[in-house]
Amino acid sequence: MSTQQTQDKAGFRCGYITILGRPNAGKSTLLNFLLQQKISITSRKPQTTRWQLLGIKTGNNHQAIYIDTPGIQSEYDSPVHRHMTREAVSSLEFVDVVIFMIEAMRWSDEDERVLKLVQSSGLPTILAINKVDKVKNRAELLPFIQKIAGAIENRFEIVPISAKTGDNIAELEKTVLSMLPEREAAYDEDQITDRNQRFFAAEFIREKLILRLGDELPYRVSVTIEDFQEDDTLISIKGVIWVENKNQKSIVIGKNGEVMKVVGEAARKDMEELFQKKVFLRNWVKVKKNWTTDNESLQQLGYQNQ
């Protein structure tokens, strides 16, 4: 079904839905489940998502354009944090619906900050209470929902979900669809995102570094794609992993190159699954001193530090 075919359908709904929440609320996991395809990297560490990412899902009578966003923090003290917060907050300027994600049995100052942003936007909002699969005593869930409903003064639709298991995701999608405006499709039916393959190659490498390295170093690492060549049977990729100093470079490489080997192999497998083609991946580690605080370096690495 082409964009023109969807435009000709009476009552077709199309709209943008931003997924907002504090770090590690499960936003990227939700996007991947909605699309039934991994396009957004995930980990248990906060600040994994650094950019807005569109995930497009087209049905017979609708097109839902979901936007994964970085987690919104109560405090941020670096240009990278400021970039991520802008990426999240700016999505409120052009969307039709908000999915505000929180974690079941938890309400924090960061959740409160997101709530104020969402309320001030005046946009139709769904409060998605995630990770209900982790609630050991389900009898505690209803009182929690009632408490949250009181805190938000029943302004939002509330849908308990599990982005990991898919519990109640169909109800979430049904609620989203009811809020979308009647509008022709914005993208072709077979398009699932606005990002190119180079973006995903860099993100998959960064995800594997986050999963492999310690608690602090992943936030000092960025990845760019220096070369991307594709033919009928093979994609050849040269990735560059940027760190701030030589000590970090040694950690990323690992003893006898072991970290680089494991990271590269895992990232390559994800790329081949998404690109549906064999991938030849080579990674280098380079030092860009203090890139996380230097505005020029941040812009060179794709962070819009305005």
Secondary structure, DSSP 4 states (H G I P E B T S, - for coil): --HHHHHTSTT-EEEEEEEEESTTSSHHHHHHHHHTS--S---SSTT---S-EEEEEE-SSEEEEEEE-PPP-S---SHHHHHHHHHHHHGGGT-SEEEEEEETT---HHHHHHHHHHHHHT--EEEEEE-GGG-S-GGGHHHHHHHHHHHTTT-SEEEE--TTT-TTHHHHHHHHHHHSPB---SS-TT--BS--HHHHHHHHHHHHHHHHS-SSGGGG-EEEEEEEEE-SSEEEEEEEEEESSHHHHHHHH-GGGHHHHHHHHHHHHHHHHHHTSEEEEEEEEEE-TTTTT-HHHHHHTT----
